Amino acid sequence: MLREFLAYYRPHKRLLLLDFGCAALSGMLELGFPMAVRGFIDHLLPVQDLALILAAIAALLTIYLVNGALMAIVTYWGHVLGIAIETELRRRAFDHLMKLSFRFFDGQKTGHLVGRLTKDLEEIGEVAHHGPEDLLIAVLTFLGAFALMLFVNVELALITLLVVPAAAFVIARYGGRMTANWQQQFGRVGAFNARIEEAVGGIRVVKAFANEGEERRLFAADNDQYRRTKLDAYRLMATGITLNYLGLRFVQVIVMLAGSLFIVRGSMSIGDFVAFLLLVGVFYRPLDKIAAVIETYPKGIAGFRRYLQLLAVEPDIVDRPGARPAPALRGAVRFEGVTFGYDPARPVLRGVDLAIAPGETVALVGPSGAGKTTLCSLLPRFYEPDAGRITVDGLDIRDLTLASLRGQIGIVQQDVFLFAGTLRENIAYGRLGATDPEIRAAARRARLDAVIADLPQGLETVVGERGVKLSGGQKQRLAIARIFLRNPPILVLDEATSALDTETERAIQASLAELARGRTTLVIAHRLATIRDADRIVVVADGGIAEQGTHAALLAAGGRYRGLHAAQFGGEAAAG
């Protein structure tokens, strides 16, 4: 893990050297103050040469100004380095998310994924700045201070050294426990991020059922678990810092006692005594820094571990080696012995064989959960069949690049998703870079032009998160406008007109019929009246194809389709 982390510094070698160089020089200059005090007390003050004293003070002040400039460089450019690495980590994580297939997202919560790309990586950025820099300063300061302590008084230096094993034990013990605690904290953050995302995203359902109290209770439980985990971290932190503080003071007391004895015996000067006491503080400062790092490092380590876990997830649907861009497709689709299940032990589809001619409109009907949407989801390779294969124009879709295959399939899903931008941006999502006339033509063919004309800002109207400012029918028409703009050879319409009123539905059906002309179209429908004119109707049931044919032929056959037809229209007649 450390090797992988250090690899992110490679593109920023110059910045790293600047940060390290200035940090190291700053640490070395800090060691000069105790020795300067020693010289003042033992050499300058006894001779009482004011000019020499002022010159020495001026030199010391110059050193402090230089050190201040070095600290400013380390603080700013060190954080520039940390932010650069954090930005690269976030880019890679998001790029990886975009490669993962539906099966991964089916088992994840949005809040957890948001936390991995925000909170986790912020902590890594801090460690990327402070990690190597603090370690370098700590080592150089520790060794430099101990060398000067040996120079001043060997016996006192060895006495001081006795505290190092105990300090190392404290750091190792509490550092490991803090790392585990911060991993728990990131998990807790993800949990209540998910709770917030669900409560806010489903606020209309929450208020419709008057369940605000229940949502508060669930959030309070997640929030309290996070509070307890964080209190455990502060408890560990308080213990570590307290032990470190007591260790420093204990050493200082021992040095004062032993130093006093040396002074009384005449084996140590007052300047050496004062300098040594100051050096004890400098010697212990790396341990203080490491103790402070106990709070910061575990956050970054835990965050980086979760980051690596995310990158370790391999997408189960990728381009095959040697996959080639799809040519301009005519739309001859074949399902050959296709078996698929979201859980392989419980297949939804079993050995499905279906051939669709170019330009043919095929309607898929059947009870809910029969596998109609699943069958259509296999065509653009949102999921991979467990057995069998799917071809388009005789080409196995696995031999085509994902982008080129999906670029020639237009999908209007039952659950329309709109981005929190403008009408123009949402329509243009069907074909990025489309011109204004093309966008307006697509809106007109989807019967959205009247809606746009009634809005004060027209196409620049912001639709709100998930299109909250639009009605269900308007959202459905906007999604259809995307497909008109895309103009693909293969269409998948999953209840594409389900949210429209009868009058608008008729108009949209006419537009869809125009769009489908000469294109292969798969229509998923529960309202059988919308698919009577399909070239073929396929009844999906019991994991396979129960029957297929035209509307009239299936009614005459008296099979499952006739039963669905009788149940639907018989119910409507009774309601009438």
N, C-alpha and C positions, 0 to 999 in steps of 0.2 A: 504493500500500500504506500509506503514511504517513497519507493522508487517511482511509482506512478504519479505521486503528488509532485515530486521534484521535477518531473518531466515538463510540467507546465511553466517552469521558469526558463526553459530553453530559449523561447523566442524573445525573452527580455533580459538577455545576458548583460548588456550595457547598463540598464537600469539597476539590475541586481548588484553589479560591481560598484556603481555609484553609491547605492544604499549601504552595502556592506563596508565599503571603504570609509565613508563618512562616519558610520556607526562605530567602526573599530577605532578610528582616530579620536572620536569623541570620548570613547571609553578610556583610552589611554591618557587623554588630557585630564580626565577626572582624577587619575592617580597622582597628578602633580600637586594638588592642594595640600594633602597631609605632609608631603616632603617640603613644600614651601613653608608651612607653619614651623616645621622642625628647624629649617634654616633661619627663620626669623628669631625663634626663641634662643637657639644655641649660638648663632653667629652674628646676626645683624643687631639685635638689641644690646648685647654686651658691648659692642664697639661704639654705640650711640652716634652713628653717622647718619644724620637725617637725610642727606642727599642720596645716599646709597639705599636707604629704606624706601624713599619715594620712588626711586628708579625700579626697585624690586616690585613695589606695588603696581607701578605702571605696566611692568612686564606681565604681572599676574592678571591685571585687568585686560590686557591685550589677549592673553590666552583665553580668558572667559568670553570675550567678544567672538573670537574665532570658534570657540566651542558652541556658543549660541547659534552662530551661522550654520555650523555642522548639524546641530539638532533640528534647525528649521528645514534643512535639506532632507534629513532623514524622515522627519514627520510628513512633509508634503510628498516627496518623491517615493517614499516607502508606501504611502497610501495609494499613489498612482499605480505602483506595481501591484498592490493588492487588488485594486479595482480592475486592472487589466486582466488579471488571472480570474477574478470572479466573473467578469463579463464573458470570457472565453468558456468557462465552465458552464455558465447559463446557456450560451449559444449551443454548445455540444449537447447539453441535456435536452433542450427544446428540439434540436434537430433529431435526436434519438427518439423523442416522443412521437414526432411526426412520422417516423418509420415504423412504429409499432402498429400491429393490426388490431382489429376489433376485439379479438379474444382477450388481449391484455386489458383494454379499457373496460370490458364487461366485468372484470373482477376488481376494479379500482374505484376509489372515491375521488371526486374532483378536488376536494379540500386537501387531501393528502398529496396529490400531485402538485397543486399550487404551492404547498409548503416546501416541497422538495426543490422547486425552482426559485423560491424567494428566501425564506428564513434560513434554510440549510446553507445556501450558497453565500448569504451575507456573512455568516460565521466563518465560512472557509476563506472568504476574502480578507477578513481580519487576521486570521492565522497566516495566510500567505504573506501578509506584510510583516507581522510581528514575530512569526515563527523562527525562521533562520536568523533574522536580525537579533532577536532577543537571545537566542542561543549563542551566537557569536559574541555579543557583548558580555554575556554572563561568563563564558569560558575565558575570554581575554581579561576581563576585570578580576575574575577569581584568581587566575594564575599570576597576573601582574601584582595584585594586592599581596598575595602570599609571598612572592619574591621580595617585595619591599619590606614585608614584615620580617622575613629572614635576615634581610640586610640590617634592619634596625635592631632586632633582638631575637636570636635563634630560639631561646627557651620559651619566650612568650608566643612565638609563632607556632611551635609544636603544641603548646597547650591549646591554642585557638583551633588547631587542626582537628582536635579530638571531637569537635562538634559536627564535623562533616558527615560521618556515617549516620548519626541520628537524623540529621536534616534530610539526607538522601532517602532514609526509610520513610519519613513523613511524606515526602514528595511522591515516592513510588506508591505508597499505600493509598493516599487520598487522591492522587491523580487518576489511578485506575478506576476508583469508585466514582469519581466525577465524570469520567468518560461514559460509563454505563448509565449514570443518571441523566446525562444530556441526551443520550440516545432515547431514553424514555420520554424526556421532555419534547423532543421533536415529534415523537409519535403522538403525544398528547396534543401538541399544536395542530397536527394534521387532523386529529379527531374533531376538535372543535371548529377548525376551518371547514371541515365537511358538514358539521352541524349547521354552521352559519349559512353555507352555500345552499343547503337543502331548505332551511327555513325561509331564507330570502327568495330563493328561486320558486318556492312553492307557497309564497305568502298569500296568494288568492285562495288556495285550498285551505291553508291554516285558518284564515279569517272566515271562510265559508262554513267551516265546521266549528268555529269559535274555540279553536284549540291552542290559543296563544299561551294559556297556562301550562299546557303539556309541553310545548316547545321550550318555554322558560325552564321547566323542570329538567328536561333532557339536557339543555345547554348548561344549566347550573351544575349538573352532575359531571359533565365533561370538564367544565371550568374548575370545579373543586378538585378533580383528579390532577389537573395541571398544577393547581396551587400547591397541592400536597407534594407533588414531585419536585417542584421548584423549592419548597421549604426544605426538603431533604438535601437539595444541592447547597442551599445557604448554610445548613447545619454542618455539612462536610467542609464547606469553605471556611466557616467560622472556626472550626476545630483546627484546620490546617494553619490558618493565619495566626491563631492564638499560640499554637505550639512553636511556630516559627519566631514569633515576637519574643516569647519567653526564652527561647534558645539564645537569641541575640543578646538580650539583657543579662542572661546568666553568664555568657562569655565575657561581656563587658565588665561585670562585677568581678569575675575571676581575674581578668587582666588588671583591673584597678588594684586589687589586693596584691597580686604578684608584683606588679610594677612598683607599687609603694615600697614593697620589701626591697626590690632592686635599687630604688633611689636611696633608701635609708642606708643600704650597704655601700652605696657609692658606685655601683656597677652600671648605672643607667642615668642619663641626663633627663632634665625635665622636658626638653624639646623632644627627645626620643619617646618619652612617656606619652606626651600629648599626641605626637604623630602616630604612635602605635594605636592609641584609642580611636583616632580618626580612621586609620587603616582598617581597624576591626569593622567599622561601619561600612567601608568600601568593600571589604572582603565578604561581608554578609549580604551586601546589596544584591548580588546575583541570586542568592537564595531567596531574598524578598521578591525579586523579579520572577523567579521560577514559581514561587508561591502564588503570585498574581496570575501567572500563566496557567496555573491549575484551574483557574476560573475560565480562561479564554480558550486554551488548547482543546480541552475535551469537547467543547462546542464544535470547533472546526473538525476535529477527528471524527466525531459522531456524524456530522454533516457530510464529510467526505466519504465516509463508509456507506452512508445511505445513497450518496451520489453514485458510487461505484456499483452498488446493488442495482440501481436503475439502469446504468449503462450495460450491466451484465445480462439484462433481459434481452434475449435475442428475438427479433420479429419472426413469427412463424410463417409469414408470407413475404417473400422477397423475390427479386428477379433471379431466375435461374442463370447459371453460368452460360454465356452464349445467347441469352435472350435477345431478341431483335425488336426494333420498333415495329408496331403493327402497320401494315399498309392501309390504304383507304378501304375500309371494310364494306361489304355488301350487306351483311347481316344474316348469313345462314348459320343458325345456332343449333348445336346438337348437344344433348345431355346423354351420355353413354354409361349406363350402369352406375349412376351416381348415388353414393351412400354418404350421409353426413349426420352428425349429432354434435350438439354443443358439449355434451358429455358423451365420449365415444361408446360408453356402455349403454347409452339410451339413444339410439339413432332416431332422428326426426324423419329422414328420407332414406328409403331402402331400394337400391337398384333401379333408380328412375331412368327411363329411356324416353326422350322427347326430341323430336326434330322439328325445327321451325324454319320455313323457307324465307328467303330474303323478301322484305316488304310485307310479310304476313303479320296480321294482328291476332295475337293469341291471348285470350282472357283466362286467368287462373281463378277458379272459384272453389269454395269448400268451407268447412267449418273453421272457426278460429283455432289457431294452433296446429293446423294440418300441415303447414310447411310451405305455404305459398310465398311469403316474404323471404323465407330461408332459401328457397330455390332460386329466386331472383338475386339474392345476395351473393350466391356462388358465382354468378356470371361475371361481375367485375372483380372477383377474387377478394371480396371482403373477408371471406372464409375459404378454407381449402377443403375439398371433398376428402372424406376418409378413404373412399374407393371410387373407381371410375374416372371419367374425364369429361371435360367440356371443350368443345371446339367452336370456333367462329370461322366461317369460310374454309373449313377443313383444317385450320391451324389450332393446335392445342393452345389454350389461353396461357398455359404455364410457359410456353416458348416465346411469349410476347412480353415486352416490358410493361410493368404495371401502369406507368404514366400514359403510355400510348394506347393501351387497352381502355383504361378508364376515360381517356380523352374522347373516345368515340361512343361512349355510353352516357345517355342522359337519364337522370333519376329524379323523380318527384316522389318524395317519401310521404308516408301517412302523417308522421310527426314532423312538421316543417320547422326547420331551424333558421332563424334570421340573426344576423350580426347586429350589434348595437351601433350601426352607422346610418347612412341615409338610404333612401329608396334607390337612388342611382347606384350606390356602392353595392347594395344587395343584389340588384339585377345584374350588374356588371360582373359579379362573382361567377356567373355562368361562363363568361369568356373575358378574362382580364385583358384590358387594352381596347375593348369595344368602343366605337365612336358614339357620340351623342345621338345621331340619327338611328343607329342600330339599336341602341338601348330603348329609344322611344318606340321604334317599330315593334320590338319584342313586347313592350308594355301594352301596346295597342292590340296585338294579336292575342294577348292574355286577358283582354278586356279590363285592363288596369288603367287605361288612359283617362277614363272619367273620374276615377278616384284621384289621380294625380292632378287633374284640372281643378278639382274642388279644394285642394290643399294650398294654403297661402305660399308655401315655399316649394311646391311642386316636387320635382325629383330630389331636391335638396332637403326634404323633410326627414328628420331623424326618427327612426322607427322605435327607438328604445331597446332595452335589453330583451333579446329573444322576440323582438317585434311586438312588445307589449302595447304599443299605441295603435296597432292595427287590429281589425276584427279577424276572426278565423278565416272567413272567406277571402279577405284581402291578403292575408299571409299566404294562403294557398295559391292565389292568382300570381302573387309575386314569385313564388317558387316555380310556377309554370312559365312565367316570363323568362326566368333563367334558362329553361330548356329551349324555349324559342330562340334565345340568343345563341345558345351553344350549337343548336342545329345538328345533332348527332345522327348517325345512321341507325343506332339502336336505342330504343326508348324503354324505360321501365317506369310504369305509372302505378304506384302503390296507393290506391284509394285517392287518386290525384284530385278528384272533385268532391270528396266526401264532406268538405266543410262549406260547400256552396249552396246557396238557395237554388230552387228549381229553375227559375228564369235564367240566372247566371250560369247554372250548370249546363243548360241546353246550349248557351252561347259558347261556353268553353269546350263542350263536347264537339261542336262544329269546328272550332279552332284546332282541337287535338286531332280530329279526323283529317284535317288539312295537313297538319304537321306529320301525321303518321303515314300519309300517302307515300308509298315507295320506300318506307323504312320499316324495319322489324320492330314490332311493338309488343311488349308484354304488359298486360293490364291486370292488376290485382283488384278485385272488386267484390264487395258483399251485396251491393245493390244491383241485382241482376238486370234491371231495366237499362243500366248504362252500358251493358256489354252484349245486348242482343244482336247487334250488327257486326260483332267480331267475326273474323274469318273462321276462327275455331275457338271452342270453349273447352278448357281442360279442367276436369274436376279432380282436385287433390284431396286425398283422404287416406287414412291408415298408413301413412308413410310412403305413399306412391300415387300413381295416376289411376283413378278408379274408372274413368271413362272420358272420352273426348269426341267432339263433333260439333256441328252447327247447333244453334239454338233450337231450330225446329227438329233436327234429328234426335237430339238428346231428350227433348220433351216426348217425342214419339217412342223412344226406347223405354221410357218408364223407369229409369234407374235413379241414381242419387241426385242427379241434376233436377229431375222432375220433382223429387221430394223437396229439395231446397226451394224450387220455384213455387210449389204449392204452399209450403210453410210461409214464405215471404209474402206472396200476393194474397194468399188466403187471410193472413193476419191483417194486411192492409185493408182488405175488403171488409173484414169484420170491424176494424177500427172506424172505417168510413160509415 
